[in-house]
Amino acid sequence: MNEEDEFEKVPKASKKEVFGDIKKVIIKGKGKEEKKPTLSGDRVIIHEEVLSSQLYNKNFGELKKERLYLNLYEACLLLDENKIQVFDKNGKEITLKKLIKVGEKLNKNFEMKYDVFRDLRLSRGYVVKSGVKFGCDFVVYDRGKSPGGGHSKWMVHVIPEIIKIDFNEMTRAARLATNVKKKMIFSVVTERGPVYYEIGRTKM
């Protein structure tokens, strides 16, 4: 298992690169409930057209019928960086702490995975999407690539620092990544932050 230099040595991204000109739409009072970014299950729905377009153009969310659907990792990052507000279905504003708690109820180790998502998306400037259909936590696009403009390069599986990993599990992960033409990265979450390791198959 070798530490993934390519992953670790990318130039630090600027917030301008990640967010562009996204400007938060401040929602106050009644009469604009339909405009509020609303938590619905495991998604936050952005109704406001300008904000939806700005976010989508920076590779956040999925656009469906002029509404943008953010996953909870994306919503947490945007809320954390003061780019959006989030409300429940009753119109009550949701804090980042509460949104993370919602994530924890739906996804084991959500907060730990969010730390990795934040590092990949904000610090390293990668576009990060759900890896559920590939059997991992995230799929990651190389710098300058995005969904619709190329295939993801890495599959990322998040694990805590203190855990026993079965060798057969690692082998299966490496085989799966090879089969879908990606590289398998294990992200180990330490007190200093995420550390990334590539799991690969070597010909002898």
C-alpha positions as CSV (number, residue, x, y, z in Angstrom):
1,M,0.0,0.0,0.0
2,N,1.7,3.2,-1.2
3,E,0.8,6.7,-0.3
4,E,-0.7,8.4,-3.3
5,D,1.7,11.3,-4.2
6,E,-0.5,12.4,-7.1
7,F,-3.4,12.9,-4.8
8,E,-1.4,14.6,-2.1
9,K,0.7,17.0,-4.1
10,V,-1.9,18.9,-6.1
11,P,-1.7,22.7,-5.7
12,K,-4.1,24.1,-3.1
13,A,-7.3,25.3,-4.6
14,S,-8.6,28.8,-4.1
15,K,-12.1,29.5,-3.0
16,K,-12.7,31.4,-6.2
17,E,-11.8,28.3,-8.2
18,V,-14.2,26.2,-6.1
19,F,-17.1,28.6,-5.8
20,G,-16.7,31.1,-8.6
21,D,-19.2,34.0,-8.1
22,I,-21.8,32.1,-6.1
23,K,-23.7,34.6,-4.0
24,K,-26.1,33.5,-1.3
25,V,-29.7,34.5,-1.7
26,I,-30.9,35.8,1.7
27,I,-34.4,34.6,2.5
28,K,-36.3,36.7,5.0
29,G,-39.9,36.7,6.1
30,K,-42.9,35.1,4.5
31,G,-44.1,35.0,0.9
32,K,-40.9,33.5,-0.4
33,E,-41.1,30.0,1.0
34,E,-40.9,28.5,-2.4
35,K,-37.5,30.1,-2.9
36,K,-36.0,28.6,0.2
37,P,-33.3,25.9,-0.1
38,T,-35.2,23.0,1.5
39,L,-34.1,19.8,3.2
40,S,-36.0,16.8,1.8
41,G,-34.7,13.4,2.9
42,D,-31.1,13.1,1.9
43,R,-31.1,16.1,-0.4
44,V,-31.3,19.9,-0.2
45,I,-33.4,21.3,-3.0
46,I,-32.4,24.7,-4.4
47,H,-35.5,26.4,-6.0
48,E,-34.0,29.8,-6.9
49,E,-33.0,29.8,-10.6
50,V,-29.9,32.1,-10.4
51,L,-28.4,30.3,-7.4
52,S,-29.2,26.9,-9.0
53,S,-27.4,27.9,-12.2
54,Q,-24.4,29.3,-10.3
55,L,-24.0,26.1,-8.2
56,Y,-24.5,23.8,-11.1
57,N,-21.9,25.6,-13.2
58,K,-19.4,24.9,-10.4
59,N,-20.3,21.2,-10.4
60,F,-22.6,21.1,-7.4
61,G,-25.7,19.0,-7.4
62,E,-28.0,17.5,-10.0
63,L,-30.3,19.7,-12.1
64,K,-33.8,18.4,-12.6
65,K,-36.7,20.5,-14.0
66,E,-35.0,23.8,-13.1
67,R,-34.4,22.7,-9.5
68,L,-31.0,21.7,-8.2
69,Y,-30.7,18.8,-5.8
70,L,-27.6,18.9,-3.6
71,N,-26.4,15.8,-1.6
72,L,-25.8,16.4,2.1
73,Y,-22.1,16.6,1.7
74,E,-22.4,19.4,-0.8
75,A,-25.1,21.1,1.2
76,C,-22.9,21.0,4.4
77,L,-19.9,22.5,2.5
78,L,-22.0,25.3,1.0
79,L,-23.6,26.0,4.3
80,D,-20.3,25.9,6.1
81,E,-18.8,28.4,3.7
82,N,-21.9,30.7,3.9
83,K,-23.0,30.2,0.3
84,I,-26.5,29.0,1.1
85,Q,-29.1,28.8,3.8
86,V,-31.0,25.6,4.5
87,F,-34.5,25.3,5.8
88,D,-36.8,22.4,6.9
89,K,-40.2,21.8,5.4
90,N,-41.8,24.1,8.0
91,G,-39.6,27.0,7.0
92,K,-37.3,26.8,10.0
93,E,-33.6,27.5,9.3
94,I,-31.2,24.6,9.8
95,T,-27.7,25.1,11.2
96,L,-24.6,23.2,10.0
97,K,-24.5,21.2,13.2
98,K,-28.1,20.1,12.7
99,L,-27.5,19.2,9.1
100,I,-24.6,17.1,10.0
101,K,-26.8,15.3,12.6
102,V,-29.3,14.6,9.9
103,G,-26.5,13.1,7.8
104,E,-25.3,10.9,10.7
105,K,-28.8,9.4,11.0
106,L,-28.8,8.5,7.3
107,N,-25.2,7.5,6.8
108,K,-22.8,6.0,9.3
109,N,-19.7,8.1,9.9
110,F,-21.2,10.9,7.9
111,E,-19.2,13.6,9.7
112,M,-15.9,11.8,9.1
113,K,-16.8,11.4,5.4
114,Y,-17.7,15.0,5.2
115,D,-14.2,15.9,6.5
116,V,-12.8,14.0,3.5
117,F,-15.3,15.5,1.1
118,R,-14.4,19.0,2.3
119,D,-10.7,18.4,2.0
120,L,-11.0,17.0,-1.6
121,R,-13.5,19.6,-2.8
122,L,-12.3,22.7,-1.0
123,S,-8.6,22.3,-0.3
124,R,-7.6,20.2,-3.3
125,G,-10.1,21.5,-5.9
126,Y,-11.4,18.1,-7.1
127,V,-15.0,17.6,-8.2
128,V,-16.4,14.9,-5.9
129,K,-19.6,12.9,-6.4
130,S,-21.3,10.0,-4.7
131,G,-19.7,6.6,-5.3
132,V,-22.6,4.5,-4.2
133,K,-23.1,2.8,-7.6
134,F,-19.4,1.9,-7.6
135,G,-19.5,0.5,-4.0
136,C,-17.4,3.3,-2.5
137,D,-18.0,6.6,-0.7
138,F,-17.0,9.0,-3.4
139,V,-15.8,9.2,-7.0
140,V,-13.3,12.0,-7.8
141,Y,-12.5,13.8,-11.0
142,D,-9.1,15.0,-11.9
143,R,-8.4,18.7,-11.8
144,G,-10.1,20.4,-14.7
145,K,-12.5,17.4,-15.3
146,S,-16.1,17.1,-14.3
147,P,-19.2,15.0,-14.9
148,G,-20.2,15.3,-18.5
149,G,-16.7,16.4,-19.5
150,G,-14.9,13.1,-18.7
151,H,-14.9,10.1,-16.4
152,S,-13.9,10.1,-12.8
153,K,-10.4,9.0,-12.1
154,W,-10.5,7.8,-8.5
155,M,-12.8,5.8,-6.2
156,V,-12.4,6.9,-2.6
157,H,-13.3,4.8,0.4
158,V,-13.2,6.5,3.8
159,I,-11.9,4.7,6.9
160,P,-11.1,5.7,10.5
161,E,-7.5,5.7,11.6
162,I,-7.9,2.8,14.0
163,I,-9.5,-0.1,12.1
164,K,-8.5,-3.6,11.0
165,I,-8.8,-4.0,7.2
166,D,-9.2,-7.4,5.8
167,F,-6.6,-8.2,3.0
168,N,-9.4,-9.8,0.9
169,E,-11.4,-6.6,1.2
170,M,-8.5,-4.6,-0.1
171,T,-8.0,-7.0,-3.0
172,R,-11.7,-6.8,-4.0
173,A,-11.6,-3.0,-3.9
174,A,-8.5,-2.9,-6.1
175,R,-10.0,-5.4,-8.6
176,L,-13.3,-3.4,-8.7
177,A,-11.4,-0.2,-9.4
178,T,-9.4,-1.9,-12.2
179,N,-12.6,-3.3,-13.8
180,V,-14.1,0.2,-14.1
181,K,-10.8,1.8,-15.1
182,K,-10.3,3.8,-12.0
183,K,-7.7,4.0,-9.2
184,M,-8.8,2.9,-5.7
185,I,-7.9,5.3,-2.9
186,F,-8.4,4.6,0.8
187,S,-8.7,7.8,2.9
188,V,-7.6,7.3,6.4
189,V,-9.0,10.0,8.7
190,T,-6.4,11.0,11.3
191,E,-6.2,13.8,14.0
192,R,-4.2,15.9,11.5
193,G,-6.8,15.3,8.7
194,P,-7.3,12.9,5.8
195,V,-4.4,10.9,4.4
196,Y,-4.7,9.1,1.1
197,Y,-3.4,5.8,0.0
198,E,-3.7,4.1,-3.4
199,I,-4.6,0.4,-3.4
200,G,-3.5,-1.2,-6.6
201,R,-2.7,-4.5,-8.4
202,T,0.9,-5.0,-9.6
203,K,2.0,-7.4,-12.3
204,M,5.0,-9.5,-11.3
